[in-house]
Amino acid sequence: MVSDFELEEMRDMKDADGLIKALDANEDKKIREKAAYILGDIRSEQAVEPLIGLLRDDYWPIRKAAVLSLGNIRDQKAVEPLIRMLNDSHWNIRETAALALGAIGDKRAVKPIIAALKDGCLNVRCEVVDALGNLKDKEAVEPLADILRENDYIIRACTVTSLGKIGDNSAVKSLVNSLKDENYLVRVNAVNALDMIGDTSALPYLKQALENSNGESLGFESALKKVINSIKNR
């Protein structure tokens, strides 16, 4: 049996062969889980296939470790297996699969991740929203804009940031509407998202938001002034 100390030695030596052997089903669950994480930490390309094999493991922490490490390694061979993990029975796995797919950045993941916006778990949906921002595909703009009508301010705040990351001008209308959101974080994130897009058509709305604030929120007003100048000077 492999010890925790031996795993750390393998990490230091970047001993991918030894770590892959430690994934064996006869090893202790925690050892297998840690070995999977370390393989991602050292970004071992030869570990991709063994890690994909772990995605069927009965012990969900091992599946999570494999998913996260595949995202760290960023080999496109993992994209289709990771897409399937968006339907895993455990929310932690679905959340991590979205994170991993966003990190890999393969456009094959766009439609499946958009479909995952309907996940019943808020944690998963927030990670899905973030992944769509990282994928930067304008196909996600409309589905993300729909989320801005939801009641939960956390997912609205995540969504405006992702719309900014995508950088498509078609998001400007939704983002300027979010300048009037009841939640401070959503409003500030919307300002910064408009800065990322840099469309001058947003300037009148940013100026109006500054006038309407009228000293109500110094942080919001400071963000508005900074972004107005930023867009003007491009």
C-alpha positions as CSV (number, residue, x, y, z in Angstrom):
1,M,0.0,0.0,0.0
2,V,1.2,3.5,-0.8
3,S,1.6,6.0,2.1
4,D,0.7,9.6,2.2
5,F,4.4,10.4,2.7
6,E,5.2,8.5,-0.5
7,L,2.6,10.4,-2.4
8,E,4.3,13.7,-1.4
9,E,7.7,12.3,-2.5
10,M,6.1,11.4,-5.9
11,R,4.7,15.0,-6.1
12,D,8.2,16.4,-5.5
13,M,9.7,14.1,-8.1
14,K,6.8,14.5,-10.5
15,D,6.6,10.7,-10.6
16,A,3.6,10.3,-12.8
17,D,4.1,6.5,-13.2
18,G,4.1,6.0,-9.4
19,L,1.0,8.3,-9.0
20,I,-0.9,6.5,-11.7
21,K,-0.1,3.2,-10.0
22,A,-1.5,4.7,-6.7
23,L,-4.9,5.0,-8.5
24,D,-5.3,1.3,-8.4
25,A,-8.7,0.1,-7.0
26,N,-6.9,-1.9,-4.3
27,E,-5.4,1.2,-2.8
28,D,-7.1,3.1,0.1
29,K,-9.8,5.5,-1.1
30,K,-8.1,8.6,0.3
31,I,-4.7,7.6,-1.2
32,R,-6.4,7.2,-4.6
33,E,-8.2,10.6,-4.2
34,K,-4.9,12.4,-3.3
35,A,-3.0,10.7,-6.1
36,A,-5.6,12.0,-8.6
37,Y,-5.3,15.5,-7.3
38,I,-1.5,15.4,-7.4
39,L,-1.6,14.3,-11.0
40,G,-3.6,17.4,-11.8
41,D,-1.2,19.5,-9.8
42,I,1.8,18.3,-11.8
43,R,-0.3,18.5,-15.0
44,S,0.7,15.0,-16.1
45,E,-0.5,14.4,-19.7
46,Q,0.1,10.7,-19.4
47,A,-2.5,10.6,-16.6
48,V,-5.4,11.8,-18.8
49,E,-6.7,8.3,-19.7
50,P,-6.3,6.9,-16.2
51,L,-8.1,10.0,-14.8
52,I,-10.9,9.6,-17.3
53,G,-11.3,6.0,-16.1
54,L,-11.8,7.3,-12.5
55,L,-14.9,9.3,-13.7
56,R,-16.9,6.0,-13.2
57,D,-15.6,5.4,-9.7
58,D,-18.3,4.8,-7.0
59,Y,-16.6,7.1,-4.5
60,W,-17.7,10.7,-5.4
61,P,-14.6,12.4,-3.9
62,I,-12.4,10.4,-6.3
63,R,-14.6,11.4,-9.3
64,K,-14.3,15.1,-8.1
65,A,-10.5,14.8,-7.9
66,A,-10.3,13.3,-11.4
67,V,-12.6,16.0,-12.9
68,L,-10.6,18.8,-11.3
69,S,-7.3,17.4,-12.4
70,L,-8.5,16.9,-16.0
71,G,-9.4,20.6,-16.0
72,N,-5.9,21.4,-14.7
73,I,-4.2,19.3,-17.4
74,R,-6.5,20.8,-20.1
75,D,-6.2,18.0,-22.6
76,Q,-9.0,18.1,-25.1
77,K,-9.4,14.3,-24.9
78,A,-11.2,14.9,-21.6
79,V,-13.9,17.3,-23.0
80,E,-16.5,14.7,-23.9
81,P,-16.1,12.7,-20.7
82,L,-16.3,15.9,-18.7
83,I,-19.5,16.9,-20.5
84,R,-21.1,13.7,-19.4
85,M,-20.2,14.6,-15.8
86,L,-22.5,17.6,-16.0
87,N,-25.2,15.1,-15.4
88,D,-23.6,13.3,-12.4
89,S,-25.8,12.5,-9.5
90,H,-23.7,14.6,-7.1
91,W,-23.8,18.4,-7.3
92,N,-20.1,18.7,-6.3
93,I,-19.2,16.8,-9.4
94,R,-21.4,18.8,-11.7
95,E,-20.0,22.0,-10.3
96,T,-16.4,20.9,-10.8
97,A,-17.2,19.6,-14.3
98,A,-18.4,23.1,-15.3
99,L,-15.2,24.6,-13.8
100,A,-13.0,22.1,-15.6
101,L,-14.7,22.6,-19.0
102,G,-14.4,26.4,-18.6
103,A,-10.7,26.0,-17.9
104,I,-10.1,23.8,-21.0
105,G,-12.0,26.2,-23.2
106,D,-13.2,23.8,-25.9
107,K,-16.2,25.1,-27.8
108,R,-17.8,21.7,-27.8
109,A,-18.8,22.4,-24.2
110,V,-20.8,25.5,-24.9
111,K,-24.2,23.9,-25.7
112,P,-24.0,21.3,-22.9
113,I,-23.0,24.0,-20.4
114,I,-25.9,26.3,-21.5
115,A,-28.2,23.3,-20.9
116,A,-26.7,23.0,-17.4
117,L,-28.1,26.5,-16.6
118,K,-31.3,24.6,-15.7
119,D,-29.5,22.7,-12.9
120,G,-31.5,22.7,-9.7
121,C,-28.4,23.5,-7.5
122,L,-27.4,27.2,-7.2
123,N,-23.8,26.3,-6.6
124,V,-23.7,24.4,-9.9
125,R,-25.5,27.2,-11.8
126,C,-23.0,29.8,-10.6
127,E,-20.1,27.7,-11.8
128,V,-21.9,27.1,-15.1
129,V,-22.4,30.8,-15.5
130,D,-18.7,31.4,-14.8
131,A,-17.7,28.7,-17.2
132,L,-19.7,30.3,-20.0
133,G,-17.9,33.6,-19.3
134,N,-14.6,31.8,-19.7
135,L,-15.7,30.1,-22.9
136,K,-16.4,33.5,-24.4
137,D,-19.0,32.3,-26.9
138,K,-21.7,34.8,-27.9
139,E,-24.2,31.9,-28.1
140,A,-24.4,32.1,-24.3
141,V,-25.4,35.8,-24.2
142,E,-29.2,35.3,-24.5
143,P,-29.5,32.4,-22.0
144,L,-27.3,34.4,-19.6
145,A,-29.4,37.6,-20.1
146,D,-32.5,35.6,-19.1
147,I,-30.9,34.9,-15.7
148,L,-30.8,38.6,-14.9
149,R,-34.6,38.4,-14.2
150,E,-34.2,35.9,-11.4
151,N,-34.6,36.7,-7.8
152,D,-31.2,35.5,-6.4
153,Y,-28.7,38.4,-6.5
154,I,-25.7,36.0,-6.3
155,I,-26.4,34.4,-9.6
156,R,-27.3,37.8,-11.2
157,A,-23.9,39.2,-10.0
158,C,-22.1,36.2,-11.5
159,T,-24.0,36.5,-14.7
160,V,-23.2,40.2,-15.4
161,T,-19.5,39.4,-14.9
162,S,-19.7,36.5,-17.4
163,L,-21.5,38.7,-19.9
164,G,-18.6,41.1,-19.6
165,K,-16.0,38.4,-20.2
166,I,-17.8,37.2,-23.3
167,G,-17.4,40.8,-24.6
168,D,-20.1,40.8,-27.2
169,N,-22.0,44.1,-27.8
170,S,-25.3,42.2,-27.8
171,A,-25.0,42.1,-24.0
172,V,-25.0,45.9,-23.5
173,K,-28.7,46.3,-23.3
174,S,-29.0,43.7,-20.5
175,L,-26.0,45.2,-18.7
176,V,-27.3,48.8,-18.7
177,N,-30.6,47.5,-17.3
178,S,-28.5,45.9,-14.5
179,L,-27.2,49.4,-13.6
180,K,-30.5,49.8,-11.9
181,D,-30.5,46.5,-10.0
182,E,-31.6,46.7,-6.4
183,N,-28.3,44.9,-5.3
184,Y,-25.1,46.9,-5.0
185,L,-22.9,44.0,-6.1
186,V,-24.9,43.4,-9.3
187,R,-24.7,47.1,-10.1
188,V,-21.0,47.3,-9.6
189,N,-20.3,44.1,-11.6
190,A,-22.5,45.5,-14.4
191,V,-20.4,48.6,-14.5
192,N,-17.2,46.6,-14.7
193,A,-18.7,44.3,-17.4
194,L,-19.5,47.3,-19.5
195,D,-15.9,48.3,-19.2
196,M,-14.8,44.9,-20.4
197,I,-17.0,45.3,-23.5
198,G,-16.1,48.9,-24.0
199,D,-19.0,49.8,-26.2
200,T,-19.5,53.6,-26.3
201,S,-23.3,53.2,-26.6
202,A,-23.2,52.4,-22.9
203,L,-21.9,55.9,-22.0
204,P,-25.2,57.7,-21.7
205,Y,-26.6,55.0,-19.4
206,L,-23.5,55.0,-17.2
207,K,-23.7,58.8,-17.0
208,Q,-27.4,58.6,-16.1
209,A,-26.7,56.0,-13.4
210,L,-24.1,58.4,-12.0
211,E,-26.6,61.3,-11.9
212,N,-29.3,59.2,-10.4
213,S,-27.1,57.8,-7.7
214,N,-26.6,61.4,-6.3
215,G,-24.3,60.4,-3.4
216,E,-26.3,57.3,-2.4
217,S,-23.3,54.9,-3.0
218,L,-19.8,56.2,-3.1
219,G,-18.4,52.9,-4.2
220,F,-20.9,52.6,-7.1
221,E,-20.2,56.2,-8.1
222,S,-16.5,55.7,-8.1
223,A,-16.8,52.6,-10.3
224,L,-19.0,54.5,-12.7
225,K,-16.6,57.5,-13.0
226,K,-13.7,55.1,-13.6
227,V,-15.4,53.2,-16.3
228,I,-16.9,56.3,-18.0
229,N,-13.3,57.7,-18.3
230,S,-12.0,54.3,-19.4
231,I,-14.5,53.9,-22.3
232,K,-14.1,57.6,-23.3
233,N,-10.3,57.3,-23.6
234,R,-10.2,54.2,-25.8
